[in-house]
Amino acid sequence: MWKFFIDHWRDGIEILLLAACIYQVYRAFRATRGAQILVGLVTILIVLTLVSAIFRFEVIQWIITRAAAVLAFALIVIFQPELRTGLARLGSNRLFSLYGRRRVDFLERFADAVLHLSKKRVGALFAFQRDVSLKEQLDTGVVLDARFSPELSFAVFNPKSPLHDGGMIIADDRVAGAACVFPVTEREMQDRSTGLRHRAAIGLTERTDAIAVVVSEETGAVSICQNGVLMRNLTDQQFREKISDLFFSGKPSHDTEPAPQLDRKDSVTAAGDRDLVSH
């Protein structure tokens, strides 16, 4: 037993390193849009390879061997957006990020602003830029570069404001822009009451590592979206705790159970969301 360990301990370490790398790649890419397509293609390729090896289908083996290099290049081109997003998430490590009192103060001001908008039933859509740049979305709106405050958020999302139609992008705890158009998710929603504002939050977080916060104009319900996972109808306490966890623990939402649908009458409806994202 000891001799076997001495002879093969490097193999064990190598297996552990490969397993850890594969798992991290899986975590990074599983929330991207093309992940299921990629898994399907890889599954088909593996099945064809095994079948051809078992039954000695020489023609299929020859085709797979010759097409492997071309297929790998084609996948890089086809899934370029998903690869870029996944690699950005894989390369981000918030364990070494420093969050001082300034970040705490900002999150408290932001939570107060969101809950104030919720009580006033003023619809709003916020997006926090993280490792993946939101410049593409910022270019569709109005650049502000201003210090965030509850008064500014209320002024921007006031229905009579020319900037209320769209989303606000926050970068480095400052308002980078407003009236920005976010991509709407293309996947079919099981809940037909999900409005355009919430679909825009899902679409943006599917394509980037941003965190989106939505306030329903119709009901005042507050929702948080990350990695395409929408946590809806959060109470004041739940919202404060969740927004703090996301920015200080760095734990992705797809590793936690989504917040339960609260038994409230103010469920999100589509009618109240459609007028805040530009067509």
Secondary structure, 3 states (H helix, E strand, C coil): CHHHHHHHHHHHHHHHHHHHHHHHHHHHHCCCCCHHHHHHHHHHHHHHHHHHHHHCCHHHHHHHHHHHHHHHHHHHHHCHHHHHHHHHHHHCCHHHCCCCHHHHHHHHHHHHHHHHHHHHCCCEEEEECCCCCCHHHHCCCEEEEEECCHHHHHHHHCCCCCCCCCEEEEECCEEEEEEECCCCCCCCCCCCCCCHHHHHHHHHHHHCCCEEEEECCCCCCEEEEECCEEEEEECHHHHHHHHHHHHHCCCCHHHCCCCCCCCCCCCCCCCCCCCCCCC
